[in-house]
């Protein structure tokens, strides 16, 4: 509570904040359930983002810098399943929060479509003959898909996610709180899409910078909120000796990275998956008392032995929790 600047005497602000998080998570969880996913699927997808090296995009940059950033993003996409009789009709699905990133999304898509239709870019990008041919066979307006018609049906958007080779996620301040953005992320992760994180930046513009996503602190906060929600909403049948195994495992997976978030909160850290693995082995092997704001300051963390799942990759973690549910 002290970390979040909350009222330590009465806890009224803390209660209101926790209630807001609970209601938001319940709303998103219900939406996911309607479309065949679960809150645990979302948690798994969010944890997987820790291993993604993000790119940057500056929508107000000069043309040369703008094109360079878009080229960098396009060169890191997968072109293997694009086009052809059995291929995907879209190179990428662009997921974003319209209120904060609508203008940036349009600038990015227009620039990307122009570059992909340019022979000099295709030759210099080193995509290979097959990828170049696949790009030429697809209409430029279909290469990077952007919801420009304000679709009202989420299943339609999820179908487009499924028919895209890559999933580009624009990170802005509230992106990971938006129900549809989270549903699109879960669908992409479940289908094994390559997820490209793009951090939007507005350097020098004080008012615009309020839209920026604070990486990795904001991601860790979101993971902590969903870990808290899953622990709180865990079915009674999972509880053992007053504390559910599901709750313990979710708490462990979230808290094992708290040191990473604290250390990196003032910097934009780019780490590869192998670097993440090395970093995680240096973290203290303790589970910490969690709330929506993360571990509470001013109190000693509850120290319990961690199960081996703490240092496994997200796929193994999900399988472990799924097997627990089957046992019960």
Secondary structure, DSSP 8 states (H G I E B T S, - for coil): -TTTT--TTT-HHHHHHHHHHHHHHHHHHHHHHHTT--HHHHHHHHHHGGG---EEE-TTS-HHHHHHHHHHHHHTS--TTBSSSSSBSEEEEEE--HHHHHHHHHHHHHHHHHHHT-HHHHHHHT--HHHHHHHHHS-HHHHEE---S----HHHHHHHHHTEEEEEEEEBTTGGG-HHHHHHHHHHHHTT-EEEEEEE--TT-TTGGGGB--TTHHHHHHHHHHHHHHHHT--GGGEETTEEHHHHHHHHHHHTTHHHHHHHTTS-----HHHHHHHHTTS--------TTSS-TTS--------GGGGS-HHHHHHHHHHHHHH-
